[in-house]
Amino acid sequence: MQNQEVRVSINPLIAFVEATDRRKISIVKGQKKPSIFKVAPYATARVAMKNYVKGDFNEECIYDAIKRLKSRSVSSEWARNNVENSILALRHFIGINFPSRVGKIHCSFSKPENKDCLCAGVQITVAPDLIMRWEDNGNRYVGAIKFRIVKNKLNFTAGRLAASLLSYYLQKSVAEPGEIVDNAHCFFVDVMDDIIYPAPLDITPSLGIINNACSEYSTLWNKVA
């Protein structure tokens, strides 16, 4: 019988890097046997955030989403919490200042067909919210945006690692021949903390950390039940 494919999503992997040994085991177990609960939280908020970027940063779509969420009837504690936290996320999001250069490029947006990339034998689900493509002076570029909607805040190192992983993912799974991955347009957005982390110009040090984390993660994966 073949071993189960070693998998992890971007947020748990970034948490794994600086986690305690006990927490690392917990992260691996959670990824190995994920919850069967299928309803994605923050769906309305996430769509509004994507429309905001695609619509030249028109705030109206954010306010419309908040209005719809406020008028929504909820029948469970989970749904009630999801609505309240979605509104909170959108209010945080509206205060985030995207770099001015983002609004100056005329790009097309697409959904990623392949949401994963492979690192040190681990299949990492990156699943960016937006893929951006544009041309400048005859060159073709690609970038990405990932929204992190979680109440616990990231530190600077974790945010940069996540943004670096976005760049790596684009290189391995998205960029077409002749396209240049622009690290300055690889944004990991920590919505609840009002911070945008761009990938560093040189992601090599970050990839070394991520590679080591994946190796350790893979070892634990094969040990824990």
Buried (B, 14 or more C-beta within 10 A) or exposed (E): EEEEEBBBBBBBBBBBBBBEEEEBBBBBBEBBEEEEEEEEBBEBBBEBBBBBBBEEEEEEBBEEBBEEBEEEEEEEEEBEEBBEBBBBBBEBBBEBEBEEEBEEBEBEEEEBEEBBBEBBEBBBBBBBBBBBBBEEEEEBBBBBBBBBBBEEEBEEBBBBBBBBBBBBBBBBBBBEEEBBBBBBBBBBBBBBBBBBBBBBEEBEEBBEBBBEBBEBBBEBBEEEE
